Amino acid sequence: MPRPTSQDSGLPGLLALREVCRLFGADPAGARLLHQRSNAVYLLPRDQIVVRLAPDTPLRRRRGQTCIDVTRWLATQPDPIALAPAFGEQPVAAVGAVATFWPHRPTTPAPSLEDLAVPLRRLHALPAPPFPVPRYQPLQRLLEAIDLDQQRPRPAVADDDRAWLLDRARTLIDVFAATAFPLGDGLVHADAHSENLVRDPDRGHWLLIDWDSTCLGPRELDLLTGIPDHFHEPEADRTRFLAAYGYDILGWPGWTLLRDITELHALGAYIRLAPDKPAAAAELHHRVRSLRTSDRSARWHAIP
């Protein structure tokens, strides 16, 4: 079994996993840690269920409930585009964790960026759900992570970097509030990339997972994988994705705003993990340095 994550990282560990599984009625024996960034994600091999654990904060409780409500609603649509949650009362909150439970589905062969366009196009054609869904609030998770870091005996973010991040976040939030978006508002996934696709074994097509960030907001938020960023994805892949979706976001002058917000948002998970993962701490400092110096040539790497 994997070692528990420490409280310093802000992510729940094995004690929380066992308790939420007990409450939900799942078997944690042989649980395998798949990854930990904004959530600690475990596979339960006996039940073939994936558990996503987040810190028990008011924000994460709201996100967990919205995620369950939205995916259950999407599963009722004529052509499902989202993986429905496992049957049972959820989310489950216990021992400082908020947990959601999902059927384990295959991701092989690996989806392409182009495969992402079809479920997104269908999602954006739907009306708003018949229940309340929060509006997009840029950089909320980053600000939560910075607040957590300030409470640590030894913060991962230096004082001058923290001041720069907070000032930059305020600037981007203000610009976002004053921006008009050509595609309009609707239900968005808000974390759309090819790693968040699994295959539907019955129909053979791809379903979106990881709906923690779902909200009402500009549809352009789901097209960010078509934008050049610090990961330097192949331009041909991005071009095919945007062509399959049917809208070239790079033709809109405001696309750099969404790029900048997304790159800043991505720091939140690394701020949480930095005390426990030297590789995450190194990547965090690399990313902050590249942002502060406006070094677009710097390549970022995801730390599992």
N, C-alpha and C positions, 0 to 999 in steps of 0.2 A: 504494500500500500504506500502511496506517496506520503511524504512528510507534510504535516499541516503547515499552512501559511501562517506567518506570525501576525499578531495584532498590529504590529508596526506597519505592515503593508496595507492595513485596512481591509484585507480580504479574509473571508471566513475560511476555516480549516476543517480538519476531520471531525472534531467534536461537533461542530455545527452540521456537517454533512450527515453524521449518524442520527442526530436529533431530528432534522427535517425529514429524513427518510423514515424514521419511526412514525412521525406524525402523518406522513403521506401514505405509509404502507408499502414502501419500497425497500429492497434489500441492498444495503451498502457493501456487502461482502465482496472483496476483490475490486473495489472501486479504483478507477484509473484516472489520474489527473490528465486531462487533454490539453488545457492551456489555462493561463491566468493572466489577464490584463485588467479590464474593467470588472470582470467577473472571474470567479474560480469555477471552472467547468469540468465536471467529472462524468465518466461513463460508468454506469452500473451494469456489469456484464450479465448478471443473472436475469435481470429484468429487461435488458436492452433499452435502457432509459438513460437520457442525458440530463444531468442536474446542473443548473446554473445558479450559483450563489453570489449574492451581492451583499455589501454591508447593510445592516438594518438602519436606514435613515428614512425620514419622511419622503425624500425625493425618490429613493429606490423602491419604497413601497408603492408609491404612485405609479412609477414606471412598470413595476411588476404586474400590477393590476391591469393597467392599460394594455400591456403586452398580451396578457391572457384574454382580455375582452376582445381585442382587435383580431387576434388570430382565430378565435372561436367564430367570430362573425365572418371573417374571410373564408373559413372552411365551409360556410353555408352557401357561398356564391356558386353559380353554375360551373365555373371553371376555376377550381381552387389554385391560388398562387402562393399560399403560405402553409407551412407545416402546422397542423393543429396540435395543441398541447396534449399531454397525456391525460387520460380520464381521471378525475378526482378534484377535490376542493383545493384550489391554489390561487395565488401564491401562498407559501407556507413561511411564517416568520417564527424564528426561535434562535436562542443562543447568539444573538447579534447578527443574524443572517436573514436575508429574504431569498427564498428559493422558488424556482419554477422547474417543472419536470416535462420532458419532451421525448417522444419516441426517437430511438436511434435509427437514422436512415443513411444509406450509402452516399458517398461523395465521389465514387469512381464509376466510369472514368472522370477525371477532373473536369469541371465545367470551364468553359472559356468566358472571357469578358463579354463576348457577343451573346452568350446564353442568358446573361443577366438582363438584357434589354427587353425580352418578351414579358416576363412577369412584371417588370416595372411599367411597361406600357399598359398592361391590363390593370395594374393597381391604380394608375393615374386616371384611368377612364371611369373608375367607380365613384359613386356619390360618397359624401361623408357618412360615416357610420351613424346609426340611429341612437347613439349614446354619447356622452361627453368624452372628448379626446383633448388632451392638453395642446396648447399651441407651442410651436417651436420657440425655444429660448436659447439663443446661441451662447455657447461656452459655459453653460451651467455646470457641466460635469468637471470642467477644468477648474472653475472657481471652488467647487466642493473639494477637489483634490488639494488645491493650494491651502485651503482652510485646514484640512487634515494635516498637511505637512507642517504648518505653523505650530501645531499642538505637539509635535514630536520633540523629544529632548535634543535631538540633532537633526534639524530639517535637511532634506535632500536638496532643496533649492536655496541658493545663496541669497542674501538680502537684496543685492542689487539686481539679480535676475528676477526675483519675485516682484520687485517694484516695476521692472520693465514689463513683465508678463501682465500684471494687473493693469498698467497703463495701456498696453497694447490691446488687451481684452476690452477695456472700456471704449476705446476708439472704434474698434470693429463693431461692437454692439450698437453704438450710436449710428454708424454708417449703415448697418443692416436695417435699423428702424426707419431710415429715410430712403430706402431703396425700393423701387418698383420692379417686380419680377415678371417677365413676359409670359411664363407658363401658368401664372396664377397659383392660388393656394388650393391644397387638397390634402388627402391622407397620404403621408409619405413614410417610407421605411426609415430614412435618415441615417442608415449605416449600410448602404447598398454596395456590396462588392462581391466578387465571384466566390470568396471563401464563405459567404453566407448563403450558399445554395446547397441543397441536398436533393437527391433524386426520389421522385415519387415512384415506388415499386409497382404500383397498379397501372399508372398511365405512362410512366417512362419519361415524364418531363420534369423540369426543375422547379423546386419550391424554395421560397425565401424563408430563412430562419433568422434568429437573433433580432427580435423586434423590440428590444429594450428601449430604443430611441424613437419609436414610432410616435407620430404627432401630426397635427395639422400645420402645414407650412408650405413654402414655395416648392413646387415640384422639381425645380432645378437642384435641390438638395440631393436628389437621388441620381444625379448625372455626374457626380464628382469624379467617378472613375474615368470619365472622358476628358478630364482636365489634366494638363501637365503638372506634376508635383515633384516632391523630393524623392519619390520612389523610382522615377525615371522609367515608367512602364513603356513598352514599345509603342511608338506612335501608331503603327498599323492596327494594333489591337484596340486602341482608343478610338480610332477612326471607324472601325467596323462596329464597335459598340454604339457610337452615336448614330451611325447610319441605320442600324437595326432598330434603334429607338425612334428615329425620325426627326431629330432636332439637333442642330449643331450648336451646343452651348458656347463654343468658342467664338461664335459670331456675335455674341452679346457682350458689350464692354464690361459688364459687372461681374464677369466670371472670376476675376482675380479676388474679389471680396470673399466669395465662397471658398476659394482655394485657401486664402489666408486664415479664415475662420476654422476650416477643417484641420489645417496643419497645427494650429494652436490647440484646438480641441484634443488632438491626438497625444498631447503631452500628459494629459491627466492620468492615463493608465501607468505611464512610466514614473510619474511622481509617486504614485501609490507603491509601486514595486521596487523603487530604487534602494530602500534600506536592506531588502532581502536578496536582491539580485544584482551583483556587480555589473553584469552585462546591461541590465536595464538602466542602472545609474550612469554608465558610460554613454549609452545611447541618448539618455535624457540630456546630458551635458552637450553632446554633439549636436543635437537638434536645437537646443536653445542658442548655442553659439552660432549656428548657421542662420537662424532667424534673426538674431540681433545684428549680424553683419550683412544681412541680405544676400547670403551666398547661395544662389540658386543652383550652383554646380554640386553642392554637397549632397551626397546620396544617403538616404535614410534606410535603415533595415529594421524589419519587425523582429522583436525578441519574443520567442514562444513562452 
